[in-house]
Amino acid sequence: MPAASLCALIQAVFWGVGAGLLRTGTPYRGTHCTAHGAAHYPPVFQPFAGLCKKVIAIEAIAWIQC
């Protein structure tokens, strides 16, 4: 296996795991950032409700990389 293929495989696994962890570990979903206020999220995530769009963007970039 050429080195470039191995690096691409490692990168794909890294980004896939990262995106999966963000998807399962946070309550943020794609189109619901502006529809709900902070009270909609679990208490642990309420202080971070303003970061919803950024978390969704990071998750989207991670899935695109795979």
C-alpha positions in Angstrom: 0.0 0.0 0.0 1.5 3.3 -1.0 2.2 5.9 1.7 -0.4 8.3 0.2 -3.1 5.7 0.4 -2.2 4.9 4.0 -2.3 8.6 4.9 -5.6 9.1 3.2 -7.1 6.1 5.1 -5.8 7.3 8.4 -7.2 10.8 7.7 -10.6 9.4 6.7 -10.8 7.3 9.9 -9.8 10.3 12.0 -12.4 12.6 10.5 -15.1 10.0 10.5 -14.6 9.3 14.2 -14.5 13.0 15.0 -17.7 13.6 13.1 -19.4 10.6 14.7 -18.5 11.8 18.1 -19.8 15.2 17.5 -23.0 13.8 16.0 -23.7 11.5 18.9 -22.3 13.6 21.7 -24.1 16.9 21.1 -27.8 17.8 20.8 -27.2 20.1 17.8 -28.8 19.2 14.5 -28.4 20.9 11.1 -31.5 23.1 10.7 -32.5 23.6 14.3 -29.9 26.1 15.4 -32.1 29.2 14.9 -35.5 27.5 15.6 -34.8 26.8 19.3 -33.5 28.9 22.2 -31.0 27.8 24.8 -33.9 26.4 27.0 -34.4 23.7 24.3 -31.0 22.0 24.9 -30.1 19.9 27.9 -28.7 21.9 30.9 -25.1 20.9 30.2 -25.3 22.4 26.6 -27.3 25.5 27.4 -24.2 27.8 27.9 -23.0 26.7 24.5 -26.3 27.2 22.6 -24.8 30.1 20.7 -22.1 27.8 19.2 -24.7 25.6 17.5 -23.9 26.8 13.9 -20.1 26.4 14.5 -20.5 22.9 15.8 -22.7 22.0 12.8 -20.2 23.5 10.4 -17.3 21.5 11.9 -19.4 18.4 11.8 -20.2 19.0 8.1 -16.6 19.6 7.2 -15.6 16.4 9.0 -18.2 14.3 7.1 -17.2 15.9 3.8 -13.5 14.9 4.4 -14.5 11.2 4.4 
